[in-house]
Amino acid sequence: MSSNTSRPFSCSYCGVEYNAIKPDDIHTKANKYKINRNDIETTHECNECGKITRLYWS
């Protein structure tokens, strides 16, 4: 069961802040790059510039 708390991040392209929701209670640390093969990728489409920002949760 996940508590799905959100954390603030910035768009990699224009810097506009958005809230990302962690995928579960196990993967709690977000990274810009995939570090482990078990990392979970999430994406966010920026409301300002329309580009996709990817986060990898470890």
C-alpha positions, 0 to 999 in steps of 0.5 A: 500500500502506497502513501503516494506523497508528492514532492516538488521538482522542476522541469528540466527544460524551462524550470517550472515547478511541478509535484511528482508522486512517488510510485510506491513506499519502496521507491522513495528517492528520485534521480534524474538518471537511472541508477539501478535496473529496478528503478521505476521511471515516471514521466511528467509533461510540463504545463508550460513548455510541453516537454517530458521530464523523466524521473527514476525512483530508487 
